[in-house]
Amino acid sequence: MAFFLLLEIPPIAALIYQDGKLKTRHFVSSMGFAFSISPKAKGARKKRKMLGAIAGDIIGSPYEWKNIKTTNFPLFTPRSRFTDDTVLTVAVAESILEKADYVSKLKEYYRLYPSAGYGGMFRLWASSMEDAPYNSWGNGSAMRVSPVGFAFNSLEKVLEEAKKSAKVTHNHPEGIKGAMATASAIFLARTGSTKEQIRSYVEKEFGYELSKPIDEIRKTYRFDVSCQGSVPQAITAFLESEDFEDAIRKAVSIGGDSDTIACITGGIAQAFYGEVPEEIAKETMARLDEKLRSVVEKFTEAFL
């Protein structure tokens, strides 16, 4: 015997129970899009450390200013290093772990890692006594949001927290949208949604166009730090991928803001494929300092 329990919260969730046990979660978004989540699928994809976004950042870092329009490149070189993408991802993770406010953590991590390669507006904000956001539409809100997609266990909470994490700096609608789209894609990926379901949800909820193939994007893509000019491309790299490594290679291959695009792609890819390959994980962890490694380990223990 099965029945539905409707929760009147956006997005509306319908939980299907059979013989007293939760079998499937069905969600209907605010725009009417429906999808399902299997609890078994959710459990099957929780593996390894919180390294997808960080690995993408480190792998993409040598190519940010020297774009490479091919998927055939060394994953790690002597110039592969963590950047502000990793630093602020870990800052968000620690904020969640400690239930600390995002403003204080972001500024704390800026002071700890002042030369990580921040954008000009963020640097001015983080080094000032001012806490008010600066209306950014940049992709910094999306690059740091992956912990939100892993830490919270309902789509509505993920969307709420992604908005909260973004608007402390990126309170422009496009900056908020980029973070929410990325975090929701991670949540859907780790809870059993198919790539087509993820694509449909993101297109309908956020208006991103995700049908243009990576091979076509690569031909004309240029450096673009806006959410609207980089988040859709990062999600597309994941959607066309065959595994985690392939996702990162496709993300870097389009050019542009390579470390950030690969960072966004990496978080979603880890959520979907369930792990970062062992050799990539080892190389990634080896490039983090003790502070960053410690937070990764603690977050993994708490949420993954």
Stockholm file with secondary structure:
# STOCKHOLM 1.0

chainA/1-304         MAFFLLLEIPPIAALIYQDGKLKTRHFVSSMGFAFSISPKAKGARKKRKMLGAIAGDIIGSPYEWKNIKTTNFPLFTPRSRFTDDTVLTVAVAESILEKADYVSKLKEYYRLYPSAGYGGMFRLWASSMEDAPYNSWGNGSAMRVSPVGFAFNSLEKVLEEAKKSAKVTHNHPEGIKGAMATASAIFLARTGSTKEQIRSYVEKEFGYELSKPIDEIRKTYRFDVSCQGSVPQAITAFLESEDFEDAIRKAVSIGGDSDTIACITGGIAQAFYGEVPEEIAKETMARLDEKLRSVVEKFTEAFL
#=GR chainA/1-304 SS CEEEEEECSSSEEEEEEETTEEEEEEEECTTSCEEEECHHHHHHTCCSCSCHHHHHHHHHGGGSSSCCCSSCSCSCCTTCCCCHHHHHHHHHHHHHHHTCCHHHHHHHHHHHSTTSCCCHHHHHHHTSSCCSCCCCCBTHHHHTCHHHHHHCSSHHHHHHHHHHHHHTTCCSHHHHHHHHHHHHHHHHHHTTCCHHHHHHHHHHHHCCCCCSCHHHHHHHCCCCCBSTTTHHHHHHHHHTCSSHHHHHHHHHHTCSSHHHHHHHHHHHHHHHHSCCCHHHHHHHHHTSCHHHHHHHHHHHHHHC
#=GC SS_cons         CEEEEEECSSSEEEEEEETTEEEEEEEECTTSCEEEECHHHHHHTCCSCSCHHHHHHHHHGGGSSSCCCSSCSCSCCTTCCCCHHHHHHHHHHHHHHHTCCHHHHHHHHHHHSTTSCCCHHHHHHHTSSCCSCCCCCBTHHHHTCHHHHHHCSSHHHHHHHHHHHHHTTCCSHHHHHHHHHHHHHHHHHHTTCCHHHHHHHHHHHHCCCCCSCHHHHHHHCCCCCBSTTTHHHHHHHHHTCSSHHHHHHHHHHTCSSHHHHHHHHHHHHHHHHSCCCHHHHHHHHHTSCHHHHHHHHHHHHHHC
//
